[in-house]
């Protein structure tokens, strides 16, 4: 699933010719093998990407293998918290939304995710600080764009395009 979330989103954003897309590897610039055994070579390491910011948008994919890496990464968490604090937009899909909750950002916002991760999010959100939504495939709430998972990746990608460039570009 995370392979679709990475490649489809990067492809849609790149094809607009309005986004400068960087795929950063959390553990470095080395090849990553996704849960579906697809090989992905990041453009650069997260450390390099962090030095080149600030960015208008951070996209967090999910996946059963990718999401736990994001959740466990203090570096990604710090990067996202700084980005949100300066008013940056975050788009997260599938387990990427679980990571956002672990980072403590976007409290009070409507957020969705893949059903398995929504269950984990509800277990984590004991104080009911987020509005976890089941029925929406893609949600935009302020500077947070969230989506359910692999099957909603195209809609998610077009929602990002619409957010930044307007509906005509997304169509």
N, C-alpha and C positions, 0 to 999 in steps of 0.2 A: 503493500500500500504506500509506504513512504516514497518509493521510487516514482510512482505516478504523481504524488503530491509535489515532489521536487521538479520533475521533468516537465510536466504539463504546465505548472505555474511559471517556471522559468521560460518555457517556450512561448506561452501567451504574452507574457510581459515583454520579452525580447522582440516579438513580432510587431509590437506597436511602434517600435523604433523611438519610443519616448522614455524608456527605462534603461538605465545602465545596471544590468543584473550581475551580481556577484554571488556565486555559490561558495560558501565558506565551510570548511571542515572543522568540526568541533575539536577533534583530536589531532588535527594537522592537515597538511595538503595531500596526504596519501589517499590512495583509492579506498573507497568505502564499499562494502558489499551489503546491499539492502536485504531485508527479510525475504524478498522474492529472488534472492541470488543475482540481482542486477548490480553491475559494477558502475560506480559513480566516482569520477575524479573531480574533486572540488577545484574551483579556480584558484583558491588560496586557503591558508589556514585562518581560523577565527582570529588568532592574534594579529595577523597581517590586516585582515578586514577591519578589526577594531581600530587600528592605527590610521586607517584611511577615511574613517567616518568624519562627521556625522552623516547619517543616512536619513532619507525621508520615510523609508519603510523597512521594517524587518519582517521576514516571512519565516514562520516556524512550521515545518512539516511535522508529521507524527509518525505513526507506524508502531507496531508492537516491539520492534527493535530500536527504532530511532527515538521514540518518546522517552524511554527511560534514560537514554544518554543525555537528552536535554534537561530532564528533571534533575539529574544528578550533577549537572555542570554548574558550579558556582560562577564560572567565567561567563557562561551564556546568561545566567540569571542577572549578574551585575551589568552586563552589556544591555540587556533588555530593560532593566530598571532605570539605567541612565537615559536610555533612548526615550522611554515613556516620560520621565521627569522633565525632559526638555521639549515635550510635546510631539514626539514622533508617533507615527502610525505603526501598529502591529497587526499583521494578518496571520492567523494561526488556524491550522486545520488538524482534525483528528486529535492525537495525543499532544500536539503542540499547545492546545488549550489547557490541558492538565498542567503542562509546564508553566504556563502563565499564572495559574493559581498558586503553584509552588513558589513562584517568584514574588507573589503578593501584589500583583499589578491588576488594574482594571476592576477593583472591587466595586460592586454596585452595578456593574454592566451586565447586559444580557449576553450570554455566551452559549455556544452549542459545541458538540463534539460527537465523535463516534460513540455508539451506545456503550461499549465496554468502558471507554474513558469517562463518559458521563457518570457511570456508576462510581468510578474511582474519584471523580470530582465531587460527587455528592458526599462520599465518605470523608473526603478531606475538608469540605466546606461545612464544618459542624456549626459555625456561627451564622450560616446563611448570608455570607458576604457577597456572593455572586448570584445572578439570576440565571440558573442553568435551564436551558430551553431544549425540549425534546423534538418538537415538530418542525422547526425551521431548518432548512438545509444550509442556508447561508444567512448570517446576521451581520448587520453593520450597526454598531452602537458607539457613536462618537468616533474615537480614533482606534477602535477595535473592530476588526473584521474577523469573524470566526465561521468555521464550516465543519461539517460532520466527518468527512473522510474521503477515501479514494473515489467513490461514486459521485461526489459533489465537487471534485477538483476543478472541472471546467467552469462551473458556476462561480466557484470561489475566485478563480483567476479573473473572470470577467467582472466580478464585483470589485476587485482591486482596480482594474482598469477604469471602471465607471467612477469609483471614488476619486481617483486622481485626474482623469481626463474627461469625464462626463459620459452620459449614456450613449451618444452617437459613436464614440470610439469603441465602446463595449459591444455594440451591435455589429 
